[in-house]
Amino acid sequence: MSEDKKAWQSIHAHYSKQDWVNKPSIFAEEAIQHFPKGARILEIGGGLGQDSIFFAQKGFDVTLTDRSVDALVAAKEKIANEAKDFKIKTAVLDASTAFPFKDGEFDVVYAHLSLHYFDTETTHKIFSEIARVLKPKGVLAALFNSVDDPEYGTGEKIEESYFLIQGVRKRFFSVDALTPFTKAFKPAIIDNKGETYKDRAKGISGLIRFIGNKI
């Protein structure tokens, strides 16, 4: 088993024991206001599925993806217990590879802290794939690590703003650093006002929020 996979197993196991895993994220409650009625949503890196469940319960058709089979198994159990009568599909997806979806298949692509684990070239490819699977004027809603995070600059530097930290590769963004990746989108929100429950408990804020429409 790779060190990366071991690290993610440990992270998901830790997350599964937190009280916030049973409620939608702060960003999900903000982003949903920008989703068209009845939208088909692709969630990338949805982990244990709390945001996908929230969206489905609000009437959206959701495809929940994650690279971790273990996380998806846990998510399916949650769906069976909390949202079995709602529209939620699951699929394994490594975001660094071509997405197994048709052009224009989704109205919304949603990513909560799942798009900042890649080198520059791969990150550009991911944003291209997101644009491809979105319908015209489709919505991208994504939350990112910030350069204001205490972990920024720690660990082993791989490239600018990209580090290997405790077995996990992490990229850190500012608003300016994110902009080159989002050229296919017209921003409605791009700022450093994002929060999570887990970071709020540590006194950390300033995550990068992006919500925009495909041009």
N, CA, C and O of each residue as an XYZ file, in Angstrom:
860
protein
N       0.842     -1.197      0.000
C       0.000      0.000      0.000
C       0.880      1.250      0.000
O       1.842      1.330      0.764
N       0.556      2.226     -0.852
C       1.359      3.434     -0.941
C       1.207      4.280      0.316
O       0.219      4.178      1.043
N       2.229      5.131      0.554
C       2.166      6.029      1.705
C       0.982      6.990      1.581
O       0.346      7.342      2.575
N       0.696      7.412      0.333
C      -0.429      8.315      0.103
C      -1.742      7.651      0.507
O      -2.566      8.266      1.184
N      -1.940      6.397      0.094
C      -3.179      5.699      0.428
C      -3.297      5.476      1.929
O      -4.381      5.632      2.492
N      -2.191      5.112      2.587
C      -2.203      4.942      4.038
C      -2.605      6.238      4.733
O      -3.384      6.230      5.686
N      -2.065      7.342      4.247
C      -2.377      8.635      4.848
C      -3.864      8.946      4.723
O      -4.489      9.419      5.672
N      -4.435      8.672      3.523
C      -5.855      8.968      3.314
C      -6.753      8.028      4.099
O      -7.820      8.449      4.546
N      -6.368      6.781      4.284
C      -7.145      5.881      5.132
C      -7.207      6.413      6.555
O      -8.252      6.385      7.205
N      -6.062      6.899      7.021
C      -6.011      7.465      8.367
C      -6.877      8.722      8.479
O      -7.573      8.917      9.475
N      -6.828      9.570      7.453
C      -7.618     10.806      7.457
C      -9.113     10.492      7.471
O      -9.854     11.061      8.272
N      -9.565      9.592      6.592
C     -10.990      9.257      6.539
C     -11.447      8.591      7.838
O     -12.561      8.841      8.299
N     -10.605      7.752      8.427
C     -10.961      7.120      9.699
C     -11.140      8.170     10.794
O     -12.050      8.076     11.617
N     -10.255      9.174     10.792
C     -10.369     10.262     11.762
C     -11.633     11.083     11.522
O     -12.364     11.396     12.462
N     -11.888     11.430     10.256
C     -13.065     12.234      9.930
C     -14.357     11.538     10.341
O     -15.296     12.184     10.805
N     -14.401     10.210     10.167
C     -15.638      9.471     10.426
C     -16.078      9.550     11.881
O     -17.231      9.260     12.198
N     -15.163      9.942     12.769
C     -15.476     10.009     14.200
C     -15.837     11.420     14.666
O     -16.109     11.629     15.849
N     -15.843     12.392     13.744
C     -16.119     13.775     14.128
C     -17.616     14.080     14.020
O     -18.300     13.542     13.149
N     -18.118     14.938     14.900
C     -19.552     15.225     14.894
C     -19.982     15.964     13.632
O     -21.124     15.821     13.195
N     -19.071     16.765     13.030
C     -19.446     17.536     11.852
C     -19.629     16.687     10.600
O     -20.114     17.186      9.584
N     -19.250     15.417     10.657
C     -19.399     14.567      9.473
C     -20.860     14.222      9.208
O     -21.191     13.705      8.141
N     -21.721     14.500     10.154
C     -23.141     14.196     10.007
C     -23.988     15.411      9.667
O     -25.214     15.363      9.768
N     -23.345     16.496      9.267
C     -24.094     17.673      8.834
C     -23.402     18.274      7.623
O     -22.202     18.078      7.429
N     -24.159     19.013      6.797
C     -23.527     19.607      5.601
C     -22.453     20.603      5.998
O     -22.517     21.218      7.062
N     -21.466     20.752      5.129
C     -20.396     21.712      5.387
C     -20.914     23.140      5.277
O     -21.962     23.396      4.686
N     -20.168     24.047      5.851
C     -20.504     25.474      5.756
C     -20.549     25.896      4.292
O     -21.450     26.627      3.878
N     -19.571     25.432      3.507
C     -19.504     25.829      2.098
C     -20.680     25.270      1.304
O     -21.193     25.946      0.413
N     -21.118     24.044      1.609
C     -22.274     23.472      0.903
C     -23.510     24.339      1.102
O     -24.277     24.555      0.164
N     -23.703     24.831      2.309
C     -24.870     25.660      2.584
C     -24.766     27.017      1.896
O     -25.786     27.633      1.585
N     -23.548     27.484      1.658
C     -23.353     28.722      0.900
C     -23.531     28.480     -0.597
O     -24.199     29.250     -1.287
N     -22.925     27.400     -1.087
C     -22.892     27.161     -2.527
C     -24.256     26.809     -3.106
O     -24.549     27.171     -4.246
N     -25.090     26.115     -2.349
C     -26.361     25.631     -2.868
C     -27.255     26.770     -3.352
O     -28.123     26.565     -4.202
N     -27.047     27.950     -2.821
C     -27.834     29.106     -3.242
C     -27.575     29.481     -4.704
O     -28.360     30.216     -5.304
N     -26.482     28.981     -5.276
C     -26.104     29.303     -6.656
C     -26.444     28.173     -7.635
O     -26.150     28.283     -8.825
N     -27.052     27.104     -7.156
C     -27.346     25.952     -8.012
C     -28.708     26.121     -8.686
O     -29.668     26.516     -8.024
N     -28.815     25.835     -9.978
C     -30.126     25.891    -10.636
C     -31.057     24.805    -10.098
O     -30.600     23.741     -9.679
N     -32.330     25.069    -10.110
C     -33.330     24.134     -9.595
C     -33.236     22.802    -10.333
O     -33.159     22.757    -11.561
N     -33.244     21.707     -9.549
C     -33.212     20.374    -10.133
C     -31.906     19.992    -10.789
O     -31.873     19.072    -11.607
N     -30.832     20.674    -10.451
C     -29.539     20.463    -11.112
C     -29.003     19.046    -10.914
O     -29.254     18.399     -9.897
N     -28.255     18.587    -11.923
C     -27.456     17.379    -11.797
C     -26.077     17.795    -11.291
O     -25.382     18.586    -11.928
N     -25.697     17.257    -10.151
C     -24.472     17.676     -9.473
C     -23.448     16.545     -9.495
O     -23.767     15.394     -9.194
N     -22.219     16.889     -9.855
C     -21.076     15.987     -9.698
C     -20.255     16.495     -8.525
O     -19.721     17.603     -8.569
N     -20.151     15.679     -7.468
C     -19.263     16.039     -6.369
C     -17.957     15.276     -6.522
O     -17.948     14.050     -6.635
N     -16.850     16.021     -6.523
C     -15.513     15.441     -6.642
C     -14.882     15.360     -5.253
O     -14.830     16.353     -4.528
N     -14.404     14.169     -4.890
C     -13.759     14.023     -3.584
C     -14.728     14.205     -2.447
O     -14.432     14.899     -1.474
N     -15.898     13.579     -2.563
C     -16.967     13.791     -1.587
C     -16.803     13.056     -0.280
O     -17.601     13.244      0.639
N     -15.776     12.213     -0.173
C     -15.487     11.557      1.095
C     -16.657     10.762      1.635
O     -17.173      9.870      0.962
N     -17.073     11.083      2.842
C     -18.109     10.316      3.531
C     -19.522     10.733      3.148
O     -20.491     10.158      3.644
N     -19.653     11.725      2.273
C     -20.918     11.955      1.606
C     -21.902     12.910      2.232
O     -23.039     13.000      1.769
N     -21.503     13.637      3.282
C     -22.500     14.471      3.954
C     -23.039     15.589      3.066
O     -24.219     15.926      3.161
N     -22.202     16.172      2.204
C     -22.689     17.248      1.336
C     -23.570     16.704      0.215
O     -24.577     17.320     -0.135
N     -23.198     15.550     -0.351
C     -24.038     14.939     -1.374
C     -25.414     14.590     -0.817
O     -26.426     14.796     -1.487
N     -25.455     14.067      0.398
C     -26.734     13.754      1.036
C     -27.559     15.017      1.211
O     -28.759     15.017      0.939
N     -26.929     16.085      1.660
C     -27.609     17.376      1.830
C     -28.197     17.862      0.511
O     -29.352     18.285      0.465
N     -27.411     17.803     -0.562
C     -27.906     18.260     -1.869
C     -29.077     17.391     -2.347
O     -30.072     17.908     -2.855
N     -28.951     16.076     -2.181
C     -30.019     15.175     -2.627
C     -31.307     15.430     -1.850
O     -32.398     15.405     -2.419
N     -31.175     15.673     -0.559
C     -32.356     15.936      0.256
C     -33.025     17.263     -0.116
O     -34.192     17.491      0.202
N     -32.281     18.121     -0.784
C     -32.837     19.399     -1.255
C     -33.386     19.288     -2.681
O     -33.772     20.293     -3.277
N     -33.421     18.074     -3.226
C     -34.060     17.865     -4.513
C     -33.137     17.768     -5.709
O     -33.608     17.749     -6.846
N     -31.819     17.706     -5.481
C     -30.873     17.617     -6.583
C     -30.520     16.155     -6.886
O     -30.620     15.280     -6.026
N     -30.108     15.923     -8.123
C     -29.665     14.611     -8.596
C     -28.140     14.595     -8.499
O     -27.464     15.332     -9.217
N     -27.601     13.760     -7.617
C     -26.188     13.861     -7.241
C     -25.401     12.609     -7.636
O     -25.861     11.483     -7.448
N     -24.214     12.831     -8.184
C     -23.234     11.765     -8.373
C     -22.060     12.049     -7.445
O     -21.324     13.015     -7.643
N     -21.891     11.214     -6.445
C     -20.843     11.358     -5.435
C     -19.633     10.536     -5.848
O     -19.747      9.332     -6.074
N     -18.479     11.175     -5.948
C     -17.257     10.462     -6.312
C     -16.163     10.691     -5.289
O     -16.152     11.698     -4.581
N     -15.248      9.745     -5.223
C     -14.043      9.877     -4.403
C     -13.033      8.859     -4.924
O     -13.414      7.848     -5.513
N     -11.771      9.119     -4.710
C     -10.730      8.167     -5.123
C     -10.628      7.006     -4.155
O     -10.084      5.955     -4.495
N     -11.157      7.192     -2.929
C     -11.048      6.186     -1.885
C     -12.258      5.247     -1.894
O     -13.388      5.676     -1.659
N     -12.011      3.970     -2.166
C     -13.084      2.981     -2.111
C     -13.628      2.876     -0.692
O     -14.836      2.736     -0.500
N     -12.748      2.941      0.303
C     -13.176      2.844      1.697
C     -14.132      3.979      2.062
O     -15.133      3.760      2.744
N     -13.816      5.196      1.603
C     -14.692      6.330      1.893
C     -16.057      6.142      1.241
O     -17.084      6.455      1.843
N     -16.069      5.629      0.009
C     -17.338      5.430     -0.688
C     -18.168      4.327     -0.040
O     -19.395      4.414     -0.018
N     -17.519      3.296      0.487
C     -18.249      2.249      1.206
C     -18.950      2.859      2.419
O     -20.117      2.568      2.681
N     -18.229      3.708      3.156
C     -18.828      4.380      4.311
C     -19.938      5.327      3.881
O     -20.970      5.426      4.545
N     -19.722      6.031      2.755
C     -20.746      6.949      2.246
C     -22.011      6.197      1.852
O     -23.119      6.658      2.128
N     -21.853      5.047      1.210
C     -23.020      4.247      0.821
C     -23.820      3.810      2.038
O     -25.049      3.760      1.993
N     -23.126      3.494      3.122
C     -23.820      3.116      4.357
C     -24.622      4.295      4.905
O     -25.761      4.130      5.344
N     -24.023      5.477      4.877
C     -24.740      6.675      5.323
C     -25.952      6.944      4.433
O     -27.027      7.282      4.929
N     -25.777      6.795      3.119
C     -26.872      7.029      2.180
C     -28.014      6.056      2.455
O     -29.182      6.443      2.449
N     -27.672      4.792      2.696
C     -28.694      3.779      2.973
C     -29.477      4.117      4.240
O     -30.671      3.837      4.333
N     -28.795      4.723      5.216
C     -29.439      5.052      6.486
C     -30.194      6.368      6.459
O     -31.197      6.529      7.153
N     -29.699      7.337      5.636
C     -30.232      8.702      5.717
C     -30.907      9.195      4.448
O     -31.726     10.113      4.493
N     -30.563      8.581      3.299
C     -31.027      9.184      2.041
C     -31.316      8.137      0.966
O     -31.105      8.387     -0.220
N     -31.797      6.971      1.379
C     -31.989      5.885      0.404
C     -33.079      6.212     -0.621
O     -33.101      5.625     -1.703
N     -33.973      7.134     -0.296
C     -35.070      7.481     -1.207
C     -34.741      8.674     -2.095
O     -35.604      9.167     -2.821
N     -33.492      9.141     -2.038
C     -33.090     10.307     -2.813
C     -32.155      9.896     -3.956
O     -31.681      8.760     -4.007
N     -31.898     10.838     -4.867
C     -31.120     10.538     -6.069
C     -29.631     10.745     -5.821
O     -29.116     11.853     -5.969
N     -28.945      9.668     -5.443
C     -27.500      9.720     -5.230
C     -26.862      8.489     -5.859
O     -27.172      7.360     -5.479
N     -25.975      8.710     -6.818
C     -25.143      7.642     -7.370
C     -23.742      7.803     -6.779
O     -23.377      8.890     -6.331
N     -22.967      6.734     -6.777
C     -21.582      6.808     -6.322
C     -20.661      6.202     -7.379
O     -21.044      5.291     -8.113
N     -19.449      6.725     -7.436
C     -18.462      6.207     -8.388
C     -17.059      6.529     -7.899
O     -16.811      7.600     -7.344
N     -16.146      5.587     -8.114
C     -14.735      5.851     -7.816
C     -14.183      6.776     -8.893
O     -14.358      6.522    -10.085
N     -13.521      7.842     -8.476
C     -12.923      8.782     -9.429
C     -11.622      9.334     -8.882
O     -11.594      9.959     -7.822
N     -10.565      9.100     -9.602
C      -9.292      9.774     -9.351
C      -9.310     11.032    -10.213
O      -9.209     10.951    -11.437
N      -9.436     12.186     -9.579
C      -9.612     13.436    -10.318
C      -8.441     13.768    -11.224
O      -8.575     14.600    -12.122
N      -7.292     13.134    -11.008
C      -6.119     13.425    -11.840
C      -6.174     12.718    -13.194
O      -5.309     12.933    -14.043
N      -7.186     11.876    -13.395
C      -7.352     11.161    -14.658
C      -8.582     11.706    -15.390
O      -9.356     12.481    -14.827
N      -8.752     11.292    -16.653
C      -9.911     11.729    -17.427
C     -11.196     11.286    -16.734
O     -11.294     10.151    -16.267
N     -12.178     12.181    -16.668
C     -13.439     11.863    -16.005
C     -14.273     10.934    -16.896
O     -14.343     11.150    -18.106
N     -14.900      9.913    -16.323
C     -15.699      8.976    -17.119
C     -17.134      9.465    -17.339
O     -18.093      8.714    -17.160
N     -17.261     10.728    -17.728
C     -18.580     11.329    -17.927
C     -18.630     12.029    -19.279
O     -17.599     12.416    -19.828
N     -19.839     12.188    -19.810
C     -20.033     12.795    -21.113
C     -19.837     14.307    -21.059
O     -19.948     14.920    -19.998
N     -19.548     14.894    -22.206
C     -19.494     16.352    -22.314
C     -20.848     16.926    -21.897
O     -21.895     16.434    -22.317
N     -20.819     17.957    -21.077
C     -22.050     18.643    -20.701
C     -23.033     17.811    -19.903
O     -24.239     18.047    -19.968
N     -22.537     16.841    -19.153
C     -23.438     15.933    -18.437
C     -24.024     16.552    -17.168
O     -25.080     16.124    -16.704
N     -23.345     17.561    -16.601
C     -23.754     18.086    -15.297
C     -24.055     19.588    -15.352
O     -23.521     20.330    -16.175
N     -24.932     19.993    -14.439
C     -25.242     21.415    -14.251
C     -24.296     22.056    -13.246
O     -24.032     23.257    -13.300
N     -23.792     21.242    -12.332
C     -22.935     21.733    -11.243
C     -21.801     20.743    -11.008
O     -22.020     19.532    -10.995
N     -20.594     21.260    -10.821
C     -19.496     20.481    -10.253
C     -19.140     21.111     -8.922
O     -18.882     22.312     -8.836
N     -19.131     20.287     -7.886
C     -18.903     20.753     -6.522
C     -17.690     20.021     -5.949
O     -17.573     18.802     -6.069
N     -16.793     20.781     -5.326
C     -15.572     20.177     -4.773
C     -15.204     20.885     -3.471
O     -14.809     22.050     -3.476
N     -15.338     20.174     -2.372
C     -15.034     20.721     -1.053
C     -13.654     20.240     -0.618
O     -13.502     19.115     -0.141
N     -12.654     21.095     -0.784
C     -11.285     20.791     -0.361
C     -10.737     19.518     -1.013
O     -10.090     18.704     -0.355
N     -11.003     19.358     -2.309
C     -10.535     18.149     -2.995
C      -9.735     18.419     -4.262
O      -9.299     17.475     -4.922
N      -9.533     19.680     -4.615
C      -8.838     20.002     -5.864
C      -7.448     20.589     -5.650
O      -6.846     21.114     -6.587
N      -6.937     20.505     -4.431
C      -5.644     21.142     -4.160
C      -4.552     20.126     -3.796
O      -3.674     20.416     -2.984
N      -4.615     18.951     -4.397
C      -3.641     17.907     -4.088
C      -2.725     17.561     -5.264
O      -2.099     16.501     -5.274
N      -2.647     18.458     -6.258
C      -2.024     18.099     -7.525
C      -1.008     19.144     -7.981
O      -1.069     20.308     -7.586
N      -0.065     18.697     -8.829
C       0.906     19.637     -9.386
C       0.204     20.573    -10.371
O      -0.967     20.379    -10.699
N       0.920     21.574    -10.832
C       0.318     22.618    -11.661
C      -0.284     22.055    -12.945
O      -1.419     22.380    -13.297
N       0.473     21.214    -13.644
C      -0.009     20.662    -14.912
C      -1.286     19.853    -14.698
O      -2.254     20.011    -15.443
N      -1.292     19.003    -13.701
C      -2.463     18.175    -13.430
C      -3.646     19.028    -13.007
O      -4.780     18.745    -13.394
N      -3.404     20.057    -12.228
C      -4.497     20.931    -11.794
C      -5.169     21.606    -12.987
O      -6.395     21.709    -13.033
N      -4.372     22.065    -13.952
C      -4.960     22.647    -15.167
C      -5.814     21.607    -15.906
O      -6.896     21.931    -16.396
N      -5.335     20.370    -15.985
C      -6.095     19.314    -16.663
C      -7.416     19.040    -15.947
O      -8.439     18.807    -16.589
N      -7.388     19.069    -14.626
C      -8.607     18.834    -13.848
C      -9.645     19.920    -14.133
O     -10.823     19.621    -14.326
N      -9.208     21.169    -14.159
C     -10.148     22.250    -14.453
C     -10.691     22.143    -15.876
O     -11.842     22.499    -16.127
N      -9.877     21.658    -16.802
C     -10.360     21.444    -18.169
C     -11.422     20.358    -18.215
O     -12.420     20.488    -18.922
N     -11.207     19.285    -17.459
C     -12.199     18.213    -17.386
C     -13.495     18.697    -16.734
O     -14.588     18.328    -17.163
N     -13.365     19.515    -15.706
C     -14.557     20.080    -15.067
C     -15.361     20.892    -16.077
O     -16.579     20.744    -16.173
N     -14.680     21.742    -16.824
C     -15.376     22.548    -17.834
C     -16.017     21.661    -18.894
O     -17.114     21.953    -19.372
N     -15.342     20.590    -19.258
C     -15.875     19.696    -20.295
C     -17.185     19.052    -19.874
O     -18.125     18.991    -20.667
N     -17.265     18.569    -18.632
C     -18.461     17.832    -18.201
C     -19.603     18.743    -17.773
O     -20.709     18.272    -17.509
N     -19.337     20.054    -17.702
C     -20.387     21.003    -17.355
C     -21.140     21.471    -18.599
O     -20.565     21.622    -19.677
N     -22.432     21.693    -18.420
C     -23.242     22.294    -19.471
C     -22.840     23.761    -19.639
O     -22.207     24.323    -18.745
N     -23.192     24.394    -20.762
C     -22.970     25.835    -20.896
C     -23.599     26.589    -19.717
O     -24.744     26.334    -19.343
N     -22.842     27.505    -19.151
C     -23.241     28.290    -17.976
C     -23.370     27.438    -16.714
O     -23.918     27.890    -15.708
N     -22.861     26.199    -16.771
C     -22.861     25.358    -15.585
C     -22.025     25.954    -14.472
O     -21.156     26.792    -14.714
N     -22.293     25.518    -13.246
C     -21.691     26.108    -12.044
C     -20.544     25.247    -11.524
O     -20.684     24.033    -11.375
N     -19.417     25.883    -11.253
C     -18.345     25.267    -10.478
C     -18.340     25.923     -9.103
O     -18.246     27.145     -8.988
N     -18.443     25.102     -8.061
C     -18.355     25.585     -6.685
C     -17.274     24.782     -5.981
O     -17.402     23.567     -5.830
N     -16.204     25.454     -5.545
C     -15.066     24.732     -4.984
C     -14.427     25.533     -3.851
O     -14.395     26.763     -3.867
N     -13.920     24.789     -2.869
C     -13.234     25.364     -1.720
C     -11.810     24.831     -1.700
O     -11.577     23.653     -1.968
N     -10.846     25.713     -1.377
C      -9.426     25.362     -1.496
C      -8.644     25.745     -0.239
O      -9.008     26.671      0.486
N      -7.546     24.996     -0.001
C      -6.568     25.409      1.000
C      -6.038     26.803      0.690
O      -5.964     27.208     -0.470
N      -5.678     27.518      1.723
C      -5.186     28.884      1.586
C      -3.720     28.999      1.983
O      -3.234     28.228      2.811
N      -3.030     29.945      1.402
C      -1.647     30.236      1.795
C      -1.577     30.766      3.229
O      -0.492     30.855      3.803
N      -2.723     31.116      3.808
C      -2.758     31.559      5.200
C      -2.840     30.396      6.189
O      -2.801     30.605      7.402
N      -2.955     29.167      5.668
C      -3.011     27.986      6.527
C      -1.674     27.811      7.253
O      -0.620     28.022      6.654
N      -1.703     27.429      8.535
C      -0.443     27.215      9.261
C       0.463     26.165      8.635
O       1.672     26.185      8.864
N      -0.102     25.236      7.838
C       0.726     24.207      7.202
C       1.485     24.728      5.991
O       2.425     24.085      5.524
N       1.086     25.886      5.480
C       1.755     26.417      4.274
C       3.251     26.614      4.546
O       3.646     27.217      5.544
N       4.061     26.091      3.635
C       5.510     26.242      3.778
C       6.168     25.174      4.616
O       7.388     25.186      4.782
N       5.372     24.226      5.162
C       5.955     23.149      5.958
C       6.158     21.917      5.073
O       5.751     21.903      3.911
N       6.775     20.908      5.622
C       7.009     19.682      4.865
C       8.048     19.873      3.770
O       8.881     20.777      3.837
N       7.988     19.014      2.766
C       8.930     19.044      1.649
C       8.326     19.809      0.476
O       7.245     19.459      0.004
N       9.006     20.844      0.001
C       8.493     21.617     -1.127
C       8.676     20.842     -2.428
O       9.776     20.385     -2.738
N       7.594     20.697     -3.183
C       7.626     20.019     -4.471
C       7.727     21.029     -5.600
O       8.556     20.884     -6.498
N       6.892     22.043     -5.557
C       6.945     23.181     -6.457
C       6.330     24.364     -5.726
O       5.942     24.230     -4.566
N       6.233     25.505     -6.368
C       5.717     26.695     -5.704
C       4.331     26.437     -5.112
O       3.404     26.040     -5.818
N       4.208     26.671     -3.800
C       2.947     26.532     -3.061
C       2.412     25.107     -3.022
O       1.218     24.899     -2.808
N       3.289     24.118     -3.227
C       2.883     22.713     -3.282
C       3.886     21.899     -2.476
O       5.080     21.910     -2.774
N       3.398     21.185     -1.441
C       4.278     20.553     -0.463
C       3.825     19.132     -0.148
O       2.645     18.803     -0.267
N       4.773     18.300      0.253
C       4.476     16.978      0.793
C       4.484     17.100      2.308
O       5.526     17.345      2.915
N       3.299     16.923      2.922
C       3.138     17.137      4.356
C       2.532     15.886      4.975
O       1.381     15.544      4.702
N       3.304     15.213      5.803
C       2.841     14.000      6.489
C       2.237     12.989      5.510
O       1.179     12.414      5.766
N       2.920     12.788      4.399
C       2.514     11.783      3.436
C       1.472     12.214      2.429
O       1.096     11.427      1.560
N       0.991     13.454      2.523
C      -0.050     13.954      1.618
C       0.473     15.182      0.881
O       1.017     16.099      1.497
N       0.305     15.196     -0.447
C       0.686     16.362     -1.251
C      -0.427     17.406     -1.184
O      -1.594     17.090     -1.412
N      -0.064     18.649     -0.871
C      -1.062     19.702     -0.717
C      -0.613     20.978     -1.419
O       0.525     21.422     -1.268
N      -1.533     21.558     -2.189
C      -1.321     22.863     -2.815
C      -2.082     23.909     -2.012
O      -3.166     23.644     -1.492
N      -1.502     25.094     -1.918
C      -2.132     26.188     -1.188
C      -2.342     27.359     -2.136
O      -1.448     27.719     -2.902
N      -3.535     27.952     -2.078
C      -3.923     28.990     -3.015
C      -4.128     30.335     -2.329
O      -4.441     30.411     -1.141
N      -3.944     31.381     -3.108
C      -4.485     32.711     -2.832
C      -5.504     32.973     -3.931
O      -5.622     32.188     -4.872
N      -6.233     34.065     -3.817
C      -7.173     34.422     -4.892
C      -6.420     34.587     -6.203
O      -6.869     34.101     -7.242
N      -5.282     35.266     -6.164
C      -4.499     35.500     -7.386
C      -3.960     34.194     -7.957
O      -3.933     34.016     -9.175
N      -3.531     33.282     -7.093
C      -2.966     32.020     -7.564
C      -4.031     31.113     -8.172
O      -3.728     30.308     -9.052
N      -5.268     31.236     -7.712
C      -6.348     30.411     -8.255
C      -6.801     30.892     -9.632
O      -7.213     30.086    -10.466
N      -6.728     32.184     -9.870
C      -7.306     32.790    -11.074
C      -6.855     32.146    -12.387
O      -7.700     31.943    -13.259
N      -5.571     31.814    -12.583
C      -5.171     31.200    -13.859
C      -5.847     29.855    -14.151
O      -5.953     29.450    -15.309
N      -6.298     29.170    -13.111
C      -6.931     27.868    -13.305
C      -8.417     27.995    -13.657
O      -9.018     27.041    -14.152
N      -8.997     29.138    -13.410
C     -10.452     29.298    -13.551
C     -10.830     30.175    -14.745
O     -11.885     30.808    -14.744
N      -9.968     30.211    -15.761
C     -10.218     31.086    -16.909
C     -11.462     30.698    -17.706
O     -12.010     31.527    -18.432
N     -11.907     29.468    -17.583
C     -13.103     29.020    -18.318
C     -14.399     29.396    -17.601
O     -15.488     29.018    -18.032
N     -14.269     30.151    -16.492
C     -15.437     30.458    -15.668
C     -15.529     31.951    -15.366
O     -14.519     32.640    -15.219
N     -16.769     32.431    -15.278
C     -17.027     33.801    -14.851
C     -17.340     33.773    -13.362
O     -18.366     33.218    -12.967
N     -16.480     34.361    -12.518
C     -16.680     34.242    -11.073
C     -17.919     35.003    -10.582
O     -18.189     36.128    -11.002
N     -18.649     34.360     -9.695
C     -19.665     35.042     -8.897
C     -19.087     35.347     -7.523
O     -19.366     36.389     -6.930
N     -18.267     34.406     -7.024
C     -17.558     34.583     -5.752
C     -16.145     34.043     -5.923
O     -15.958     32.908     -6.363
N     -15.164     34.845     -5.580
C     -13.783     34.373     -5.450
C     -13.158     35.215     -4.348
O     -12.884     36.401     -4.533
N     -12.936     34.577     -3.188
C     -12.437     35.327     -2.034
C     -11.770     34.372     -1.051
O     -11.650     33.174     -1.310
N     -11.340     34.920      0.074
C     -10.672     34.123      1.104
C     -11.508     34.077      2.382
O     -10.973     34.188      3.485
N     -12.811     33.915      2.229
C     -13.731     33.935      3.372
C     -14.305     32.556      3.681
O     -15.297     32.455      4.403
N     -13.707     31.503      3.154
C     -14.205     30.161      3.387
C     -13.868     29.643      4.773
O     -12.848     30.003      5.360
N     -14.761     28.778      5.292
C     -14.561     28.167      6.605
C     -14.962     26.698      6.563
O     -15.751     26.278      5.716
N     -14.408     25.929      7.486
C     -14.881     24.573      7.738
C     -15.063     24.418      9.247
O     -14.466     25.151     10.036
N     -15.891     23.457      9.632
C     -16.081     23.211     11.064
C     -14.796     22.738     11.719
O     -14.474     23.146     12.835
N     -14.047     21.859     11.012
C     -12.834     21.318     11.633
C     -11.779     22.404     11.833
O     -11.066     22.392     12.837
N     -11.669     23.353     10.877
C     -10.702     24.437     11.026
C     -11.189     25.503     12.009
O     -10.388     26.114     12.716
N     -12.499     25.722     12.048
C     -13.049     26.695     12.999
C     -12.686     26.306     14.420
O     -12.392     27.167     15.250
N     -12.705     24.999     14.704
C     -12.360     24.513     16.036
C     -10.898     24.801     16.383
O     -10.538     24.892     17.556
N     -10.053     24.946     15.342
C      -8.629     25.249     15.556
C      -8.333     26.740     15.461
O      -7.191     27.160     15.642
N      -9.364     27.545     15.175
C      -9.160     28.975     15.002
C      -8.593     29.346     13.653
O      -8.014     30.421     13.499
N      -8.751     28.457     12.653
C      -8.232     28.692     11.312
C      -9.374     29.087     10.390
O     -10.430     28.453     10.404
N      -9.176     30.126      9.591
C     -10.170     30.537      8.598
C      -9.417     31.026      7.358
O      -8.208     30.822      7.241
N     -10.133     31.670      6.435
C      -9.471     32.252      5.279
C      -9.290     31.306      4.116
O      -8.438     31.544      3.260
N     -10.077     30.226      4.056
C     -10.014     29.329      2.906
C     -10.501     30.047      1.649
O     -11.275     31.001      1.728
N     -10.042     29.579      0.499
C     -10.372     30.225     -0.770
C     -11.681     29.638     -1.324
O     -11.779     28.434     -1.559
N     -12.677     30.500     -1.527
C     -13.960     30.087     -2.110
C     -14.009     30.507     -3.587
O     -13.596     31.607     -3.955
N     -14.520     29.603     -4.409
C     -14.793     29.956     -5.800
C     -16.144     29.404     -6.211
O     -16.406     28.209     -6.074
N     -17.001     30.283     -6.717
C     -18.264     29.885     -7.344
C     -18.378     30.687     -8.622
O     -18.325     31.916     -8.594
N     -18.536     30.001     -9.743
C     -18.609     30.703    -11.024
C     -19.310     29.870    -12.073
O     -19.531     28.672    -11.893
N     -19.653     30.515    -13.164
C     -20.356     29.872    -14.271
C     -19.427     29.651    -15.455
O     -18.607     30.510    -15.779
N     -19.556     28.510    -16.090
C     -18.787     28.211    -17.289
C     -19.106     29.247    -18.374
O     -20.268     29.544    -18.651
N     -18.062     29.776    -18.967
C     -18.220     30.795    -20.009
C     -18.608     30.133    -21.324
O     -18.790     30.817    -22.331
